[in-house]
Amino acid sequence: MNHSIIFITVALLAVLFSGELLAGSGGPGYVHQWTEPFEFLGPGREMDNDWRLEIPDVQIGLLGSFGGEGGVYGRAMEEGVMMALDEVNARGGLFGRKVVIVKGDDENHMGKNGHETVRLIDEGVWGILGSVHSGCTHVAARITLKCEVPQLTSISTDPTIGLINSPWMFRCLVDDRGQGRALADLIFNKLKYKRVGLVMHNNRYGTMGGKEISSIAKAQKTPVLFKELFESDQTDFRKIIRKIKSSRVEAIIIWGLYGPAGNLVRELGKEGVKVQIFGSDGIVAPAFIDVAGEAANKIIVTYPYDETRRDPVNRTFIRKFKSIYSHEPDSFSAHGYDAMNIMCNALKKAGLNRYRLRDALANTKDFHGVTGMITLDHQGNDTRSVTFARIIKGRFIPLKERDFPRLINRN
């Protein structure tokens, strides 16, 4: 037998076995593809003749979907970004120049996203915030890599965004891998559920997130009993309801966007399905509760933004936000606000140079945001722990560790 084939086979077995060891020992259950920082080793940091310097304003791109499916997330992000923008300009802008947002609506369409990303870059933005849809963020990340433009997303949670080896891509929100691990730990280890099903939105967000938590659950020797998909325009959920009832599950996990997930939960309530429901951050929107109605009560979700934190920075943000928009901020507004401030803070350190701006973003450490202290790791990802909330009487109520014993008793 060819010795190279033997070597490759042994190496592959070793990697697979190491993954099993990690899973069995309480480790992450996967092997990091990248262990070193994503560094940019090219020229440009000393460049002082960038054509963008001729533009009188400091332009930052805002890329996302602001209407249709996913529009609620994009509009919430925009509210936070624009509030931060006004505050920056009220302090005098950057380098004596006004900061402006150049907006690109990709309509949750990857083809449109490519055109909008190129347009923003052609118009002279120094960096880009966005996008919303993880598939769109992936497309934009390829373009910003080729064009050497820093990009920071505050919404897209697909973990593979951080695995494309781009030194220009950053994220200030915990990804689906982090949320999936935390949710699996809560469900199977802390709350001791054994019979759990998984229902996923049939889009990139739902299937990628569902894949993560399914893999984690399997690695922990507590595999989900079934996996079902639902469509964005689905109104008939009888097949999923029959599966939930026949499987005799204690709980289900819903990984999807607020509208279709809300329709599913509402129908579960109508059919008298009494199981504990867990959800991803895609349903953390007041509109989800509006759609699901009373059936949303007691659902537990990953909760990237705890608005009850007594941190003065957070309290001031909430007060000002409510005075501007006449409603409370959600996670997507708060993370959009933080993303804009991180970008402007990095620009202030770097000067008007995209390469030094990239370096400043990569070195984000202990940034005091309204969502908490933000540090980006060697892949440009947010390193924070995941928190949870429970829906009670139409509101997301943050959960603390002290609440878990009561939840174990299914109260």
Steps between C-alpha positions, in 0.01 A plus 500: 500500500615853425666646814352846438149350502572328831631823647198703384259236634670493839504880514129521421418240763707692752309820429165324524602324819626823653161655430328213680735542794421869518128431490517227759714701737273801509711687245357693208437192283682646201853590395577864424597540135705808582708554813707799395374856450374597155773746413530728201863502386464720192594864444282805553542605861725791404295605198411871513360552151172305526241655266243479781685784674360736236144425620406773753308263730607182676278237337401171663288244316185347650399180326187300575141415424266782601170364366327168446612184681778597736415868471417528869859409584651741248280789611584434865872491418463826305335673796796417724755596234336835426473587870873433542570701183317806637694478825835477321418805288373691804849454646656651188519197269839350416810700404291813460276328246136399517436125513231379260333166433481368144214250502464188287180291506576144389137386556630174653612399149857385453522620140372845593740501795798458269398800292430714808831410664692599188302824476580595859869436441494696172339792682796517737397352834782432748323200653170312476250404769285194417337311361194340664448173309800273559512396135518866399771563758697213347474656153605839631790343691648361176479843340641690798784247510586561134459879530671521841218678682423430870158346565322462835169315543284536810223257397622210281567197722608234248824362655659436161525876445788489746662204327567642153846621603426864419701754703240764402189337654384562859192430712378656828234239583541143625461260205278194466774270621529695825123531534452132414751382758345719769145393412596131494669537838189665642256245357687174554736571790341768716130427442544123443272459198540164325240491223543805278402575139637759259296718261691722256411782265584378149750775426871548565446641848274215608690210346848619601392575856307175518800309371718648772276413794419158353871418472567625852210300643626186324853556630358523852330159453155665509400512131178675398219254428394660172573790264221678316506799262248779450475753217482879516146506358375185673155506661427129538708347780303179550790274395736660753233491772436129436874432525525687832204311643602155376861540618386579855774759536536707817631802312565637152759742367388749235779657294348756267387855433227665701211500246481134392613384846223708654245339269622155603482578872151647463379179331665287769300694757176449308564125485566482874861386464654524848876478465774735607617709204854633462595747231793675336562874488310521169172508696618761749279774361177653634342409165546130585285539810242694298476212250515208746260654753450332836671184371831685529475497878788318679709452185872519583735666250864591462515867593802691371390831654385532861330839516454467878874539565558790740812611315479882463604476133208266431251705704596820317468325164150371580382841623628681190377230262146516640498878475593479130297203378218479759558132560755288685812372323535132421815291459544596136477874571742470791753296302468739205577789736805317635620408149489863386688613808760224461555603137532870589725426796727292275504778239596750767798282596599411145446821310359502149675186380313174435798281585561660837122497556508123448778472759308710751186286460706182542636640826159575651536412868265578788296751301231631736184461294137523601478122452800443730877481478601395149824323406562347157704180474761389244222427247333837550217345701329619817628306804219572747294240683136444405209604721134394490156649542151364557185650353263595781179696439615631165853602602846346480615463861874425542583177682768475767684192624287508815189444284615164362406279802141622471500421129628147568174445686324607177348810664 
